[in-house]
Amino acid sequence: MRGRLQDFAFECAQQFAFPLRHGACCCGTRRGTINSYKNLAPWEGVPPEKWNDWHWQMQNRVTSAEELSKIIPLTPSERDGIGKCLSHFRMAVTPYYASLINPENPAGPIKRQAVPTVNELRADPCEMADPLREDDYSPTPGLVHRYPDRVLFMLTHKCSMYCRHCTRRRMVGCEDYSLNSEELENAFKYIENHREVHDVLLSGGDPLILSDEWLEKIIKRLRSIKHVGVIRIGTRTPVVMPMRITGGLLSMLKKYHPIWLN
């Protein structure tokens, strides 16, 4: 029965990977159908096959106030705030997620998650660059072992979108870096040598910006470690770039099921 339920879950994910309609304005989104992006100047000539390609979404992310102003209206103070913030923190919003921003709601939740403001530069003396003290519990690059039975495995510093509320700004978005083969192997050996580790959370950055092939190598290796019972993927990509949830990705993950997405 459990296997059938898992198969059903994957079938549902494939059928409903993309919303048929965007949310109502009350939640900060732009009204319209799935093709509403064609009403926005930057993408009016983009065919659906490109729009639904996650590689195209990554290559065409909104990264400046000038680009954003073609999608939603910006006040002079908002433009100024974005410019000042970008001198310290990175901005990158997928076209899909940018198309959901309600231009009539200056304080909409989607806009606040995606668009930088000058308020991000205000720092209280008691604030910490690493509020969760992850660096203090890192035995090898990319790995955090803070709790006895689980580890955080940060595979990359890259994300499909850089959230304004990110708690890992000391590393995420600073450079387009992912763990290399040697660093991955050191992390695998650490996990193998610590039999108390039962739960591995793949994170970053966002693991789902990695290719299916690279992600499978990592998951396959973790599945070969007998005392690892739980593999989770910490990601916001299904929200900000649902095109990434392809049939190929689902088929790959299914081979190593159960895989949990957080």
C-alpha positions, 0 to 999 in steps of 0.5 A, a space after each residue: 500500500 505504501 508503494 502505491 501511495 508514493 506512486 500516486 503522490 508522484 503522479 499528482 506532482 507531475 499533473 499539478 506542478 504548475 498552477 492553472 490560475 495565479 492567486 487572488 490579489 488579496 495574497 499579493 499576486 497578480 490576477 490572471 491565467 497561466 499565460 498572463 506573463 505575456 502581458 508583461 513587456 519583458 516577456 510578451 514574445 516568450 513562447 510557453 516552451 521557453 517560459 516553462 524551461 527552468 534553465 531559461 528561467 534561471 538565465 533570465 532572472 530579474 537582477 536590477 531595479 531597471 529590469 524590475 521597473 518594466 514589470 511593476 511600478 517603482 517609486 524613486 525611493 524604492 529604486 534608490 533603496 534597491 540600488 543601495 541594497 544591491 551594493 551589499 546583497 544580491 537580487 535575483 528573481 525568476 520571471 515566473 515569481 516576478 510575474 506574480 507580484 501584484 503591481 497595485 500592492 506596494 506591500 504585497 507579500 510576494 514583493 516583500 520576499 523578492 525585492 530588496 529594500 534599504 531596510 535590509 542595511 539596518 543592523 542592530 548591534 546584537 545581530 549576528 552574521 551566523 545567527 544559527 551558529 552553523 559555522 561553529 558546528 561545521 566539521 568539514 566544508 558544507 556540513 553542519 553537525 549540530 544535533 546528534 542524529 542529523 546533519 545539514 549538507 549545504 551543497 551550493 551557495 546558489 538559489 533560484 531566487 534570493 529571499 530577502 529574509 535569508 539567514 545565510 547571507 554570509 555565504 548564499 548569493 555572495 558567489 556562485 559556488 557549489 561543493 566540488 568532488 573533493 569536498 563532497 567526498 570529505 562530507 560523505 566520509 564524515 557521515 559514514 564515520 558517524 553512525 549516529 547520523 540518521 537524517 541528512 538535510 540537503 540544503 544550501 543555497 538551494 539543491 534543486 538548482 543543481 542538475 539531475 545528474 549531479 543531484 543523483 550522484 549525491 543522493 545515491 551515495 547517501 542511500 549507500 550509507 546504511 545508517 542514513 534513514 532519512 534524506 530531505 531536500 530543503 528548497 523553495 524552488 517549487 514555489 519560485 520556479 515550479 518548472 524545475 519539477 520535471 518528469 526527469 527529476 521526479 523519476 530520478 527521486 523516485 528511485 531513492 524514495 522516500 525523499 522528503 521536500 521541506 
